[in-house]
Structures are given as C-alpha cells and as structure tokens.
Amino acid sequence: MNIDIPGLGPIELRNMVTDYTGTLSASGRLIEGTSERIRQISGSMEIYVLTADTFGTAASELKGLPVKIIKLKEGSEDIQKEEFVKRLGPETVIALGNGNNDRLMLRRAKIGIAIMEAEGCACSAIHDADIVVRSIIDALDMLLEPLKIKATLRV
C-alpha cells in the first residue's frame, strides 16, 4: 500500500501489526465486521497479530483468517512488540493497538493507530500514536481507503 502524504512524503506500508485483546476483540471475541476487512487488507499487506492472549481465544477466533499469530511471552510484552516492528522494518509497518503494552510499537511503526473500543485505550497508547480512532472498524476502513490516512496526517 502506497500513500503520498503532503508534508511527510511517500510511504510504502507492507505490514500491519496489531494487538488482539481490546483491539481486534472485546472480552476475547473478535469484533463483528473485522474478519471481512482483514481478508480485504491481506491482499495488500502481511498481517501479524501480536498477543499475550489474555482470554485465551485468539487462535480460535482468528482461525481461517490470513493472519500470522505471534503469542508473546509473559512479561515485557511492550518490548517484544516493539522488537517485532523493528525486525520487520518500522518504515513498512502500520501498527494498531489500545493498551499500555502497545505504546512502543505504536511509536516505532511508521504509522501508529490507537483504537478506543469497549475495553478502553491507555493514555500512553494515545500519546504515542499518530492517529486515534473510536473503533477497529474505523481503523481497518482507513486501510481500505488510504486517502483517509492522507487526510488525517497531511501537514
């Protein structure tokens, strides 16, 4: 996905890195409308779900979707997420998250989107994001219509 953002220049996003709990899901269940959008987005980028899997439902809820699930080790999840983005090449990553443990990946990624779903959003995630939206559907729709990202981030 290529976006030319006035004041920031051209961006080539090849990877979406997202949290699961509270971002793609509420109370461990995938949020309605997310599956269809993930399938559409997977045609233009790789999708990675990084999760501590608080509710233990990520694998079953994401089954059959074109995503790579990365189960994080307990402790320092924030650093594990940031390191993963670094390995992919931060300039190619758009990151989505809502928690305190997402703040470092949101800051490190070329574009970070903080998502305010039913489980809330940590102030640190909002502070370190480039964009804040009210739902995962809003975030995924921005990826399906990149001009929305351009309009939000233009200088």
KEVOMI-577702 format. One record per residue (C-alpha): residue in one letter; x, y, z. Coordinates in steps of 0.05 Angstrom, whole numbers, plus 5000, padded with zeros to 4 digits. Each point is the difference from the previous one (the first is absolute). Example, Ala and Ser with C-alpha at 12.3 -4.5 7.8 and 13.67 -1.06 7.14 Angstrom:
2
A524649105156 S502750694987 
! end
This chain:
155
M500050005000 N502950664979 I497850675028 D503050684983 I498650455059 P501250754989 G505550235048 L502149285016 G501349734930 P498849314970 I498949415047 E499949264980 L496549585051 R501149254993 N498349755070 M494350105048 V501749825072 T494249995048 D498449835072 Y494349515011 T496850115069 G496250655002 T502050184928 L497349454955 S495849705055 A495550185059 S499949515058 G504049524958 R495149984941 L501750284931 I496150644988 E494549934947 G502150244931 T507449905014 S500849344962 E497650274933 R504550615004 I506149585020 R498949564939 Q499850614955 I506250325030 S503949354995 G500150104925 S504750605007 M504149855063 E502249465049 I496050005065 Y503149825066 V496049935065 L504550085061 T496549785064 A500849795072 D493149704987 T496950205067 F493649614987 G503349414965 T495550074939 A504550314946 A501549364961 S492849774997 E497150694984 L505150134945 K499749304971 G499650014924 L502050734994 P506350204961 V504050225061 K506249765035 I498949955076 I506050145043 K498949785072 L504150435046 K503749755061 E497550255067 G503550635022 S502750594960 E494749934946 D501150734982 I507349874983 Q498449364962 K495050374957 E505050574986 E505549504982 F495349644952 V498650664964 K507550154997 R501349314968 L494850134946 G502850694985 P496050555035 E499450424937 T495749444969 V495449915060 I493250265020 A498549805072 L493449965036 G499049955075 N496450245062 G504149805060 N505950265039 N503949414972 D498650264929 R503050695010 L507149834978 M497849664935 L495250584985 R505850485008 R505049584961 A495549844940 K499750484941 I492750105017 G496949825068 I492549985011 A497149995070 I493249685004 M494650175051 E495549395005 A495749765058 E506149815042 G502750714995 C506750274978 A506050155043 C502150735001 S507149784982 A497549664937 I496350634979 H506150435015 D504649564957 A495249904942 D499650424936 I492549904994 V494549855051 V493449684978 R493849775036 S499949284974 I503849454965 I495150074943 D502050734992 A507449815000 L499249444949 D495650444956 M505850504998 L504449454972 L494749834948 E499550744981 P507150285009 L497750704981 K497150035071 I507049905028 K502650534952 A494650505022 T501449875073 L507750044999 R501350544947 V503950605023 
! end
